[in-house]
Structures are given as C-alpha cells and as structure tokens.
Amino acid sequence: MAESPVSFDMIILGASGFTGKYVVREALKFLNAPSSPLKSLALAGRSPAKLTGALEWAARPGPPPPGIAILTAEVTDPESLRRLCSQTKLILDCVGPFRLYGEPVVAACVETGCDYLDICGEPEFMEQMEAKYHEKAVQTSSLVISACGFDSVPAELGLMFNSRQWGEPAVVNRVEAYLSLESDKKIVGNFGTFESAVLGVANVDKLQELRRSRPRRARPVAPLRTR
C-alpha cells in the first residue's frame, strides 16, 4: 500500500512563542528558495490568532507569503499532535520547557514515523527521550534530533572546528567551551529560558541518576603511533 502524501515539508509547533517567532522568521528566508528543500510550511499552536500575528511579524516589512497554513494543536492533546505528524515530514518543536511539554511531541513523532527537531538545551530531557524512544524510533524510521538552539549550535560548531585541527594519531575526546555576550543594549532572557534553567538545576540529581543507570560510553582512544 502506498504511503499517503504529506501536506507540508515542515510544521513549526509553538510558532507564536518568544523563540518560535524568530524560528518562523528564519524559516521564511528558506521557503521556496531555489536551492532549498523547504517548499511548504505550516505553523501550529493553541491560538490561531497568535499564530497569525507571529507570521505577520516574521514576514515584516512585507506581507506573509501565500500558502502558509495555520493549524491548531495542543501538547496536552495527543490526538492533535498525531494529526500534525500525519500532515508533515518534520515537526520543529519550540514549546518549552521541554521537560514539561516535550515528551508528548516526541512520542507522537516516533509513533507515526515523523521526524522531530527541537531547540532544547535541557540534558535530562534529551537523554530521557533517547533512553525511552530510541528503539521505537528505529522501528518507525523517525529521526529525533534535539539541541538545535542557540545554546547548542555554537558549541557544536566550535567542537567541529577544534576537532579538525587535530591530525592522526591524535583524537579529541574533550572540549571545554566558553561563551561571551557583548551588546550595546541590555541583555535579557525570556521566561521560558529562565524556567528551563531553574528546573534543570533543581533536578540535577535526576540527571545524574539517569546517567548512572545507563551503559557507559567509552571515550575515543588515539591509536598508538607506529614507526
């Protein structure tokens, strides 16, 4: 039996939130660009009115491009999430804190075989999802990828850059990264980021317990130099 065609290349869930609006603005830069695979896009969340407002904000100074659907979904309603997954190849989740709201989205994606992407920077959530859903995701061919937000991408790029500076037989097994922010304006954060940080610190013992319960991964070992 042939698979039903999806309606959208990507759905941004939580698109009307503080971060979600910026994600939409960036997505619009790639929508229908000549070399971009992103040809169709939808926004999803609890309030159609707020989603419409976020789209108009992201498209400034011009009008929003035509054909972007506004869909209603709620992370506490699994059926609404499954409906989203049935309409797209990829859910980009911007609804945090992820320890509170992320798992139902991951579960729906894994169940339906839809791919999942998020902006999470919460280690316990990411490791819990891997431990709980990895095998099912393999069965349904669902890619579940976290840590695509600001606090993760610069660190990944820095790791890649530093790793490429080392040649055989050296192997990098640890990189420490530091971030410095400079601005002429006052640097502020939104409440969701603050809430995620507070919950992460408050539950650090649970993260340690999770890591102790899982098999240890060996660090890479540099091969012995031969002459």
Summary of the structure (lengths in Angstrom):
residues: 227
radius of gyration: 19.8
end to end distance: 58.9
largest distance: 69.3
contacts: 620
relative contact order: 0.11
helix: 43%
strand: 11%
